């Protein structure tokens, strides 16, 4: 188990429901270097295929679009949970296979004021 915990060997986990996926992803908080490979994901993958590979096949473009395979076109957003839940956040964004920076004005402000030093906050009132 040491190579798995150290992140040098992936951990393959069979999951079927969203609750299984959340439970497995929760392991990352205890073991941050863990490399997870989710196998199964019946509900999630069927829903994903319904909005990706199936329409691409119907349009006759299945060889170029609709699946995550080398040489195929597509953009991907990876979330740390259900994208429809307010508590989930974006972990990574790939456009045309290129990782995009998640740093923006809002994240820079968040980081700037997260733990401000003495005198680093703007003066709010002059009284």
C-alpha positions in Angstrom: 0.0 0.0 0.0 2.9 2.4 0.4 3.3 3.0 -3.3 -0.4 3.8 -3.5 -0.4 6.2 -0.5 2.8 7.9 -1.9 1.2 8.4 -5.3 3.6 6.3 -7.3 1.0 3.7 -8.1 -2.6 4.4 -8.9 -5.5 3.1 -6.8 -8.2 1.5 -9.0 -11.6 1.7 -7.3 -14.9 0.3 -8.7 -17.8 2.7 -8.0 -21.4 2.6 -9.2 -23.2 5.6 -7.5 -22.5 9.2 -6.9 -22.2 8.5 -3.2 -19.5 5.9 -3.9 -17.6 8.5 -5.9 -17.9 11.1 -3.2 -16.6 8.6 -0.6 -13.6 7.7 -2.7 -12.8 11.3 -3.4 -12.9 12.0 0.3 -9.8 9.8 0.6 -7.9 12.6 -1.1 -8.2 14.8 2.0 -6.5 12.2 4.1 -4.0 11.1 1.4 -3.4 14.1 -0.8 -0.8 12.3 -3.1 -3.3 9.5 -3.9 -3.8 8.8 -7.6 -7.4 7.6 -8.1 -8.7 5.8 -11.1 -12.5 5.3 -10.8 -13.8 2.2 -12.6 -17.4 1.6 -13.3 -19.3 4.8 -12.6 -22.4 3.4 -14.3 -24.7 6.4 -13.5 -22.1 9.1 -14.3 -20.7 7.6 -17.5 -24.1 6.9 -19.0 -25.2 10.5 -18.3 -21.9 11.8 -19.7 -22.3 9.6 -22.8 -25.8 11.1 -23.3 -24.3 14.6 -23.7 -21.0 13.7 -25.4 -20.3 10.5 -27.4 -23.9 9.6 -28.3 -24.8 13.0 -29.9 -21.4 13.0 -31.7 -22.1 9.5 -33.1 -25.6 10.6 -34.2 -24.1 13.6 -36.1 -21.5 11.3 -37.7 -18.6 13.0 -35.9 -17.9 10.3 -33.4 -14.3 9.8 -34.8 -13.4 13.4 -33.9 -15.7 14.5 -31.0 -17.6 13.1 -28.0 -15.0 11.1 -26.1 -11.8 11.6 -24.1 -9.2 9.9 -26.3 -5.9 11.0 -27.8 -6.3 12.9 -31.0 -9.9 13.9 -30.4 -11.1 17.5 -30.1 -12.7 18.6 -26.8 -12.6 20.8 -23.7 -12.8 19.3 -20.2 -13.6 20.7 -16.8 -12.7 18.6 -13.8 -14.7 19.2 -10.6 -14.0 18.1 -7.0 -17.6 17.0 -6.7 -21.0 17.3 -8.3 -20.8 20.4 -10.6 -24.5 21.2 -9.7 -23.7 21.5 -6.0 -22.7 24.9 -4.8 -19.9 23.5 -2.6 -18.1 21.9 -5.6 -15.2 23.7 -7.2 -13.2 23.5 -10.4 -10.0 21.5 -10.1 -8.7 21.8 -13.7 -9.7 23.1 -17.1 -8.4 21.8 -20.4 -9.1 23.6 -23.7 -7.9 21.8 -26.8 -5.9 19.5 -24.5 -4.0 22.4 -22.9 -4.3 23.0 -19.1 -5.7 26.5 -18.4 -4.7 28.7 -15.4 -7.3 29.0 -12.7 -5.8 32.2 -11.5 -7.9 35.2 -12.0 -8.6 38.6 -10.4 -11.0 37.1 -7.9 -8.6 34.4 -6.8 -5.8 36.9 -6.5 -8.0 39.1 -4.3 -9.0 36.1 -2.2 -5.4 35.2 -1.6 -4.4 38.8 -0.9 -7.0 39.3 1.8 -7.1 35.7 3.2 -4.4 36.4 5.8 -3.7 40.1 5.6 -0.7 41.6 7.5 -0.9 44.6 9.8 -1.6 47.7 7.7 -2.1 45.8 4.4 -5.8 46.4 4.3 -7.1 49.6 2.6 -8.3 52.3 5.0 -12.1 52.0 5.1 -12.9 55.1 7.3 -11.1 58.2 8.2 -12.3 58.8 11.7 
